[in-house]
Structure formats: structure tokens, C-alpha cells
């Protein structure tokens, strides 16, 4: 996998993060809220690591 493909995939993940944030606004999530929070944290960690590695 080349660097450009990695950048494109990370950008796609970053764009989907907002959907998870909006999902947290729902009052009917119940215990799923824990999983959504965890997913957001993992995306944030991935983005941070990507920026450290590729300098973007």
C-alpha cells in the first residue's frame, strides 16, 4: 500500500468521525454510548499517530 492510499483511507475515516459525534447526541443509545465513545477515542488516536508518522 502506498502513502497516497493510506492518506486517502485516513481522510475517509476522519470524515466519518463526525457521524459518530452526532450519534452521541441521541438520547436512545443506552450502553451503546460506551462503544461510540470508544470508537471516537480510537479514531482520534489513529489520526494523532498518522500525523506524527506522516507529518500531516
mmCIF file of the N, C-alpha and C atoms, coordinates in Angstrom:
data_MODEL
# 
_entry.id   MODEL 
# 
loop_
_atom_site.group_PDB 
_atom_site.id 
_atom_site.type_symbol 
_atom_site.label_atom_id 
_atom_site.label_alt_id 
_atom_site.label_comp_id 
_atom_site.label_asym_id 
_atom_site.label_entity_id 
_atom_site.label_seq_id 
_atom_site.pdbx_PDB_ins_code 
_atom_site.Cartn_x 
_atom_site.Cartn_y 
_atom_site.Cartn_z 
_atom_site.occupancy 
_atom_site.B_iso_or_equiv 
_atom_site.pdbx_formal_charge 
_atom_site.auth_seq_id 
_atom_site.auth_comp_id 
_atom_site.auth_asym_id 
_atom_site.auth_atom_id 
_atom_site.pdbx_PDB_model_num 
ATOM 1   N N  . UNK A 1 1  ? 0.860   -1.168 0.000  1.00 0.00 ? 1  UNK A N  1 
ATOM 2   C CA . UNK A 1 1  ? 0.000   0.000  0.000  1.00 0.00 ? 1  UNK A CA 1 
ATOM 3   C C  . UNK A 1 1  ? 0.910   1.237  0.000  1.00 0.00 ? 1  UNK A C  1 
ATOM 4   N N  . UNK A 1 2  ? 0.623   2.158  -0.879 1.00 0.00 ? 2  UNK A N  1 
ATOM 5   C CA . UNK A 1 2  ? 1.457   3.354  -0.961 1.00 0.00 ? 2  UNK A CA 1 
ATOM 6   C C  . UNK A 1 2  ? 0.932   4.454  -0.034 1.00 0.00 ? 2  UNK A C  1 
ATOM 7   N N  . UNK A 1 3  ? 1.757   5.480  0.153  1.00 0.00 ? 3  UNK A N  1 
ATOM 8   C CA . UNK A 1 3  ? 1.430   6.556  1.091  1.00 0.00 ? 3  UNK A CA 1 
ATOM 9   C C  . UNK A 1 3  ? 0.148   7.288  0.701  1.00 0.00 ? 3  UNK A C  1 
ATOM 10  N N  . UNK A 1 4  ? -0.076  7.471  -0.585 1.00 0.00 ? 4  UNK A N  1 
ATOM 11  C CA . UNK A 1 4  ? -1.278  8.184  -1.032 1.00 0.00 ? 4  UNK A CA 1 
ATOM 12  C C  . UNK A 1 4  ? -2.544  7.406  -0.671 1.00 0.00 ? 4  UNK A C  1 
ATOM 13  N N  . UNK A 1 5  ? -2.512  6.103  -0.834 1.00 0.00 ? 5  UNK A N  1 
ATOM 14  C CA . UNK A 1 5  ? -3.662  5.268  -0.481 1.00 0.00 ? 5  UNK A CA 1 
ATOM 15  C C  . UNK A 1 5  ? -3.937  5.348  1.018  1.00 0.00 ? 5  UNK A C  1 
ATOM 16  N N  . UNK A 1 6  ? -2.885  5.320  1.811  1.00 0.00 ? 6  UNK A N  1 
ATOM 17  C CA . UNK A 1 6  ? -3.039  5.434  3.262  1.00 0.00 ? 6  UNK A CA 1 
ATOM 18  C C  . UNK A 1 6  ? -3.662  6.779  3.614  1.00 0.00 ? 6  UNK A C  1 
ATOM 19  N N  . UNK A 1 7  ? -3.169  7.848  2.995  1.00 0.00 ? 7  UNK A N  1 
ATOM 20  C CA . UNK A 1 7  ? -3.719  9.187  3.257  1.00 0.00 ? 7  UNK A CA 1 
ATOM 21  C C  . UNK A 1 7  ? -5.213  9.248  2.916  1.00 0.00 ? 7  UNK A C  1 
ATOM 22  N N  . UNK A 1 8  ? -5.584  8.655  1.792  1.00 0.00 ? 8  UNK A N  1 
ATOM 23  C CA . UNK A 1 8  ? -6.990  8.661  1.370  1.00 0.00 ? 8  UNK A CA 1 
ATOM 24  C C  . UNK A 1 8  ? -7.870  7.901  2.360  1.00 0.00 ? 8  UNK A C  1 
ATOM 25  N N  . UNK A 1 9  ? -7.388  6.765  2.813  1.00 0.00 ? 9  UNK A N  1 
ATOM 26  C CA . UNK A 1 9  ? -8.175  5.967  3.758  1.00 0.00 ? 9  UNK A CA 1 
ATOM 27  C C  . UNK A 1 9  ? -8.301  6.651  5.114  1.00 0.00 ? 9  UNK A C  1 
ATOM 28  N N  . UNK A 1 10 ? -7.236  7.280  5.549  1.00 0.00 ? 10 UNK A N  1 
ATOM 29  C CA . UNK A 1 10 ? -7.288  8.012  6.820  1.00 0.00 ? 10 UNK A CA 1 
ATOM 30  C C  . UNK A 1 10 ? -8.240  9.197  6.693  1.00 0.00 ? 10 UNK A C  1 
ATOM 31  N N  . UNK A 1 11 ? -8.227  9.880  5.562  1.00 0.00 ? 11 UNK A N  1 
ATOM 32  C CA . UNK A 1 11 ? -9.146  11.000 5.349  1.00 0.00 ? 11 UNK A CA 1 
ATOM 33  C C  . UNK A 1 11 ? -10.594 10.520 5.372  1.00 0.00 ? 11 UNK A C  1 
ATOM 34  N N  . UNK A 1 12 ? -10.843 9.343  4.834  1.00 0.00 ? 12 UNK A N  1 
ATOM 35  C CA . UNK A 1 12 ? -12.196 8.781  4.860  1.00 0.00 ? 12 UNK A CA 1 
ATOM 36  C C  . UNK A 1 12 ? -12.632 8.480  6.293  1.00 0.00 ? 12 UNK A C  1 
ATOM 37  N N  . UNK A 1 13 ? -11.739 7.917  7.069  1.00 0.00 ? 13 UNK A N  1 
ATOM 38  C CA . UNK A 1 13 ? -12.033 7.630  8.477  1.00 0.00 ? 13 UNK A CA 1 
ATOM 39  C C  . UNK A 1 13 ? -12.312 8.927  9.231  1.00 0.00 ? 13 UNK A C  1 
ATOM 40  N N  . UNK A 1 14 ? -11.489 9.934  8.975  1.00 0.00 ? 14 UNK A N  1 
ATOM 41  C CA . UNK A 1 14 ? -11.652 11.225 9.642  1.00 0.00 ? 14 UNK A CA 1 
ATOM 42  C C  . UNK A 1 14 ? -13.008 11.848 9.309  1.00 0.00 ? 14 UNK A C  1 
ATOM 43  N N  . UNK A 1 15 ? -13.449 11.700 8.074  1.00 0.00 ? 15 UNK A N  1 
ATOM 44  C CA . UNK A 1 15 ? -14.740 12.275 7.683  1.00 0.00 ? 15 UNK A CA 1 
ATOM 45  C C  . UNK A 1 15 ? -15.908 11.553 8.354  1.00 0.00 ? 15 UNK A C  1 
ATOM 46  N N  . UNK A 1 16 ? -15.741 10.293 8.681  1.00 0.00 ? 16 UNK A N  1 
ATOM 47  C CA . UNK A 1 16 ? -16.817 9.528  9.325  1.00 0.00 ? 16 UNK A CA 1 
ATOM 48  C C  . UNK A 1 16 ? -16.869 9.755  10.833 1.00 0.00 ? 16 UNK A C  1 
ATOM 49  N N  . UNK A 1 17 ? -15.817 10.330 11.387 1.00 0.00 ? 17 UNK A N  1 
ATOM 50  C CA . UNK A 1 17 ? -15.786 10.606 12.826 1.00 0.00 ? 17 UNK A CA 1 
ATOM 51  C C  . UNK A 1 17 ? -16.948 11.505 13.232 1.00 0.00 ? 17 UNK A C  1 
ATOM 52  N N  . UNK A 1 18 ? -17.255 12.489 12.399 1.00 0.00 ? 18 UNK A N  1 
ATOM 53  C CA . UNK A 1 18 ? -18.345 13.421 12.701 1.00 0.00 ? 18 UNK A CA 1 
ATOM 54  C C  . UNK A 1 18 ? -19.683 12.697 12.854 1.00 0.00 ? 18 UNK A C  1 
ATOM 55  N N  . UNK A 1 19 ? -19.884 11.637 12.103 1.00 0.00 ? 19 UNK A N  1 
ATOM 56  C CA . UNK A 1 19 ? -21.120 10.855 12.235 1.00 0.00 ? 19 UNK A CA 1 
ATOM 57  C C  . UNK A 1 19 ? -21.232 10.248 13.625 1.00 0.00 ? 19 UNK A C  1 
ATOM 58  N N  . UNK A 1 20 ? -20.122 9.787  14.145 1.00 0.00 ? 20 UNK A N  1 
ATOM 59  C CA . UNK A 1 20 ? -20.133 9.222  15.494 1.00 0.00 ? 20 UNK A CA 1 
ATOM 60  C C  . UNK A 1 20 ? -20.408 10.294 16.537 1.00 0.00 ? 20 UNK A C  1 
ATOM 61  N N  . UNK A 1 21 ? -19.831 11.469 16.342 1.00 0.00 ? 21 UNK A N  1 
ATOM 62  C CA . UNK A 1 21 ? -20.064 12.568 17.280 1.00 0.00 ? 21 UNK A CA 1 
ATOM 63  C C  . UNK A 1 21 ? -21.549 12.937 17.278 1.00 0.00 ? 21 UNK A C  1 
ATOM 64  N N  . UNK A 1 22 ? -22.154 12.995 16.096 1.00 0.00 ? 22 UNK A N  1 
ATOM 65  C CA . UNK A 1 22 ? -23.589 13.309 16.023 1.00 0.00 ? 22 UNK A CA 1 
ATOM 66  C C  . UNK A 1 22 ? -24.428 12.214 16.663 1.00 0.00 ? 22 UNK A C  1 
ATOM 67  N N  . UNK A 1 23 ? -23.965 10.982 16.553 1.00 0.00 ? 23 UNK A N  1 
ATOM 68  C CA . UNK A 1 23 ? -24.686 9.863  17.155 1.00 0.00 ? 23 UNK A CA 1 
ATOM 69  C C  . UNK A 1 23 ? -24.763 10.009 18.672 1.00 0.00 ? 23 UNK A C  1 
ATOM 70  N N  . UNK A 1 24 ? -23.741 10.600 19.273 1.00 0.00 ? 24 UNK A N  1 
ATOM 71  C CA . UNK A 1 24 ? -23.743 10.801 20.724 1.00 0.00 ? 24 UNK A CA 1 
ATOM 72  C C  . UNK A 1 24 ? -24.863 11.735 21.182 1.00 0.00 ? 24 UNK A C  1 
ATOM 73  N N  . UNK A 1 25 ? -25.384 12.558 20.283 1.00 0.00 ? 25 UNK A N  1 
ATOM 74  C CA . UNK A 1 25 ? -26.479 13.463 20.635 1.00 0.00 ? 25 UNK A CA 1 
ATOM 75  C C  . UNK A 1 25 ? -27.808 12.736 20.835 1.00 0.00 ? 25 UNK A C  1 
ATOM 76  N N  . UNK A 1 26 ? -27.871 11.514 20.378 1.00 0.00 ? 26 UNK A N  1 
ATOM 77  C CA . UNK A 1 26 ? -29.117 10.749 20.514 1.00 0.00 ? 26 UNK A CA 1 
ATOM 78  C C  . UNK A 1 26 ? -29.302 10.308 21.962 1.00 0.00 ? 26 UNK A C  1 
ATOM 79  N N  . UNK A 1 27 ? -30.520 10.381 22.412 1.00 0.00 ? 27 UNK A N  1 
ATOM 80  C CA . UNK A 1 27 ? -30.808 10.015 23.805 1.00 0.00 ? 27 UNK A CA 1 
ATOM 81  C C  . UNK A 1 27 ? -31.131 8.529  23.976 1.00 0.00 ? 27 UNK A C  1 
ATOM 82  N N  . UNK A 1 28 ? -31.305 7.825  22.862 1.00 0.00 ? 28 UNK A N  1 
ATOM 83  C CA . UNK A 1 28 ? -31.734 6.425  22.941 1.00 0.00 ? 28 UNK A CA 1 
ATOM 84  C C  . UNK A 1 28 ? -30.590 5.426  22.727 1.00 0.00 ? 28 UNK A C  1 
ATOM 85  N N  . UNK A 1 29 ? -29.364 5.839  22.958 1.00 0.00 ? 29 UNK A N  1 
ATOM 86  C CA . UNK A 1 29 ? -28.228 4.950  22.720 1.00 0.00 ? 29 UNK A CA 1 
ATOM 87  C C  . UNK A 1 29 ? -28.034 3.904  23.816 1.00 0.00 ? 29 UNK A C  1 
ATOM 88  N N  . UNK A 1 30 ? -28.356 4.260  25.017 1.00 0.00 ? 30 UNK A N  1 
ATOM 89  C CA . UNK A 1 30 ? -28.146 3.323  26.123 1.00 0.00 ? 30 UNK A CA 1 
ATOM 90  C C  . UNK A 1 30 ? -26.670 3.000  26.286 1.00 0.00 ? 30 UNK A C  1 
ATOM 91  N N  . UNK A 1 31 ? -26.380 1.708  26.456 1.00 0.00 ? 31 UNK A N  1 
ATOM 92  C CA . UNK A 1 31 ? -24.997 1.297  26.669 1.00 0.00 ? 31 UNK A CA 1 
ATOM 93  C C  . UNK A 1 31 ? -24.162 1.377  25.391 1.00 0.00 ? 31 UNK A C  1 
ATOM 94  N N  . UNK A 1 32 ? -24.786 1.542  24.257 1.00 0.00 ? 32 UNK A N  1 
ATOM 95  C CA . UNK A 1 32 ? -24.055 1.716  23.003 1.00 0.00 ? 32 UNK A CA 1 
ATOM 96  C C  . UNK A 1 32 ? -23.207 2.984  23.022 1.00 0.00 ? 32 UNK A C  1 
ATOM 97  N N  . UNK A 1 33 ? -23.591 3.920  23.865 1.00 0.00 ? 33 UNK A N  1 
ATOM 98  C CA . UNK A 1 33 ? -22.837 5.175  24.011 1.00 0.00 ? 33 UNK A CA 1 
ATOM 99  C C  . UNK A 1 33 ? -21.374 4.894  24.379 1.00 0.00 ? 33 UNK A C  1 
ATOM 100 N N  . UNK A 1 34 ? -21.139 3.874  25.184 1.00 0.00 ? 34 UNK A N  1 
ATOM 101 C CA . UNK A 1 34 ? -19.779 3.499  25.570 1.00 0.00 ? 34 UNK A CA 1 
ATOM 102 C C  . UNK A 1 34 ? -18.976 3.093  24.337 1.00 0.00 ? 34 UNK A C  1 
ATOM 103 N N  . UNK A 1 35 ? -19.586 2.305  23.463 1.00 0.00 ? 35 UNK A N  1 
ATOM 104 C CA . UNK A 1 35 ? -18.901 1.859  22.251 1.00 0.00 ? 35 UNK A CA 1 
ATOM 105 C C  . UNK A 1 35 ? -18.639 3.013  21.291 1.00 0.00 ? 35 UNK A C  1 
ATOM 106 N N  . UNK A 1 36 ? -19.578 3.923  21.179 1.00 0.00 ? 36 UNK A N  1 
ATOM 107 C CA . UNK A 1 36 ? -19.408 5.080  20.301 1.00 0.00 ? 36 UNK A CA 1 
ATOM 108 C C  . UNK A 1 36 ? -18.269 5.958  20.830 1.00 0.00 ? 36 UNK A C  1 
ATOM 109 N N  . UNK A 1 37 ? -18.245 6.186  22.127 1.00 0.00 ? 37 UNK A N  1 
ATOM 110 C CA . UNK A 1 37 ? -17.154 6.955  22.728 1.00 0.00 ? 37 UNK A CA 1 
ATOM 111 C C  . UNK A 1 37 ? -15.804 6.286  22.470 1.00 0.00 ? 37 UNK A C  1 
ATOM 112 N N  . UNK A 1 38 ? -15.763 4.978  22.630 1.00 0.00 ? 38 UNK A N  1 
ATOM 113 C CA . UNK A 1 38 ? -14.521 4.229  22.398 1.00 0.00 ? 38 UNK A CA 1 
ATOM 114 C C  . UNK A 1 38 ? -14.084 4.348  20.945 1.00 0.00 ? 38 UNK A C  1 
ATOM 115 N N  . UNK A 1 39 ? -15.025 4.267  20.023 1.00 0.00 ? 39 UNK A N  1 
ATOM 116 C CA . UNK A 1 39 ? -14.691 4.393  18.602 1.00 0.00 ? 39 UNK A CA 1 
ATOM 117 C C  . UNK A 1 39 ? -14.112 5.771  18.301 1.00 0.00 ? 39 UNK A C  1 
ATOM 118 N N  . UNK A 1 40 ? -14.697 6.803  18.876 1.00 0.00 ? 40 UNK A N  1 
ATOM 119 C CA . UNK A 1 40 ? -14.192 8.161  18.668 1.00 0.00 ? 40 UNK A CA 1 
ATOM 120 C C  . UNK A 1 40 ? -12.773 8.287  19.228 1.00 0.00 ? 40 UNK A C  1 
ATOM 121 N N  . UNK A 1 41 ? -12.548 7.744  20.403 1.00 0.00 ? 41 UNK A N  1 
ATOM 122 C CA . UNK A 1 41 ? -11.209 7.791  21.001 1.00 0.00 ? 41 UNK A CA 1 
ATOM 123 C C  . UNK A 1 41 ? -10.190 7.071  20.133 1.00 0.00 ? 41 UNK A C  1 
ATOM 124 N N  . UNK A 1 42 ? -10.573 5.921  19.584 1.00 0.00 ? 42 UNK A N  1 
ATOM 125 C CA . UNK A 1 42 ? -9.652  5.159  18.747 1.00 0.00 ? 42 UNK A CA 1 
ATOM 126 C C  . UNK A 1 42 ? -9.369  5.886  17.432 1.00 0.00 ? 42 UNK A C  1 
ATOM 127 N N  . UNK A 1 43 ? -10.377 6.525  16.873 1.00 0.00 ? 43 UNK A N  1 
ATOM 128 C CA . UNK A 1 43 ? -10.159 7.318  15.655 1.00 0.00 ? 43 UNK A CA 1 
ATOM 129 C C  . UNK A 1 43 ? -9.214  8.472  15.970 1.00 0.00 ? 43 UNK A C  1 
ATOM 130 N N  . UNK A 1 44 ? -9.433  9.139  17.091 1.00 0.00 ? 44 UNK A N  1 
ATOM 131 C CA . UNK A 1 44 ? -8.554  10.245 17.480 1.00 0.00 ? 44 UNK A CA 1 
ATOM 132 C C  . UNK A 1 44 ? -7.108  9.768  17.652 1.00 0.00 ? 44 UNK A C  1 
ATOM 133 N N  . UNK A 1 45 ? -6.934  8.597  18.272 1.00 0.00 ? 45 UNK A N  1 
ATOM 134 C CA . UNK A 1 45 ? -5.596  8.036  18.438 1.00 0.00 ? 45 UNK A CA 1 
ATOM 135 C C  . UNK A 1 45 ? -4.967  7.719  17.082 1.00 0.00 ? 45 UNK A C  1 
ATOM 136 N N  . UNK A 1 46 ? -5.750  7.146  16.183 1.00 0.00 ? 46 UNK A N  1 
ATOM 137 C CA . UNK A 1 46 ? -5.262  6.823  14.852 1.00 0.00 ? 46 UNK A CA 1 
ATOM 138 C C  . UNK A 1 46 ? -4.829  8.077  14.104 1.00 0.00 ? 46 UNK A C  1 
ATOM 139 N N  . UNK A 1 47 ? -5.652  9.118  14.175 1.00 0.00 ? 47 UNK A N  1 
ATOM 140 C CA . UNK A 1 47 ? -5.335  10.360 13.483 1.00 0.00 ? 47 UNK A CA 1 
ATOM 141 C C  . UNK A 1 47 ? -4.074  11.013 14.055 1.00 0.00 ? 47 UNK A C  1 
ATOM 142 N N  . UNK A 1 48 ? -3.948  10.963 15.364 1.00 0.00 ? 48 UNK A N  1 
ATOM 143 C CA . UNK A 1 48 ? -2.760  11.531 16.006 1.00 0.00 ? 48 UNK A CA 1 
ATOM 144 C C  . UNK A 1 48 ? -1.501  10.771 15.587 1.00 0.00 ? 48 UNK A C  1 
ATOM 145 N N  . UNK A 1 49 ? -1.584  9.460  15.580 1.00 0.00 ? 49 UNK A N  1 
ATOM 146 C CA . UNK A 1 49 ? -0.439  8.636  15.178 1.00 0.00 ? 49 UNK A CA 1 
ATOM 147 C C  . UNK A 1 49 ? -0.101  8.860  13.709 1.00 0.00 ? 49 UNK A C  1 
ATOM 148 N N  . UNK A 1 50 ? -1.106  8.980  12.875 1.00 0.00 ? 50 UNK A N  1 
ATOM 149 C CA . UNK A 1 50 ? -0.900  9.253  11.463 1.00 0.00 ? 50 UNK A CA 1 
ATOM 150 C C  . UNK A 1 50 ? -0.164  10.574 11.263 1.00 0.00 ? 50 UNK A C  1 
ATOM 151 N N  . UNK A 1 51 ? -0.609  11.583 11.982 1.00 0.00 ? 51 UNK A N  1 
ATOM 152 C CA . UNK A 1 51 ? 0.015   12.909 11.845 1.00 0.00 ? 51 UNK A CA 1 
ATOM 153 C C  . UNK A 1 51 ? 1.458   12.881 12.339 1.00 0.00 ? 51 UNK A C  1 
ATOM 154 N N  . UNK A 1 52 ? 1.718   12.129 13.408 1.00 0.00 ? 52 UNK A N  1 
ATOM 155 C CA . UNK A 1 52 ? 3.104   12.013 13.892 1.00 0.00 ? 52 UNK A CA 1 
ATOM 156 C C  . UNK A 1 52 ? 3.985   11.274 12.887 1.00 0.00 ? 52 UNK A C  1 
ATOM 157 N N  . UNK A 1 53 ? 3.414   10.273 12.250 1.00 0.00 ? 53 UNK A N  1 
ATOM 158 C CA . UNK A 1 53 ? 4.196   9.447  11.326 1.00 0.00 ? 53 UNK A CA 1 
ATOM 159 C C  . UNK A 1 53 ? 4.414   10.133 9.984  1.00 0.00 ? 53 UNK A C  1 
ATOM 160 N N  . UNK A 1 54 ? 3.350   10.717 9.439  1.00 0.00 ? 54 UNK A N  1 
ATOM 161 C CA . UNK A 1 54 ? 3.424   11.294 8.101  1.00 0.00 ? 54 UNK A CA 1 
ATOM 162 C C  . UNK A 1 54 ? 3.541   12.805 8.093  1.00 0.00 ? 54 UNK A C  1 
ATOM 163 N N  . UNK A 1 55 ? 3.421   13.421 9.256  1.00 0.00 ? 55 UNK A N  1 
ATOM 164 C CA . UNK A 1 55 ? 3.582   14.870 9.341  1.00 0.00 ? 55 UNK A CA 1 
ATOM 165 C C  . UNK A 1 55 ? 2.475   15.670 8.703  1.00 0.00 ? 55 UNK A C  1 
ATOM 166 N N  . UNK A 1 56 ? 1.276   15.143 8.662  1.00 0.00 ? 56 UNK A N  1 
ATOM 167 C CA . UNK A 1 56 ? 0.137   15.866 8.073  1.00 0.00 ? 56 UNK A CA 1 
ATOM 168 C C  . UNK A 1 56 ? -0.696  16.472 9.146  1.00 0.00 ? 56 UNK A C  1 
# 
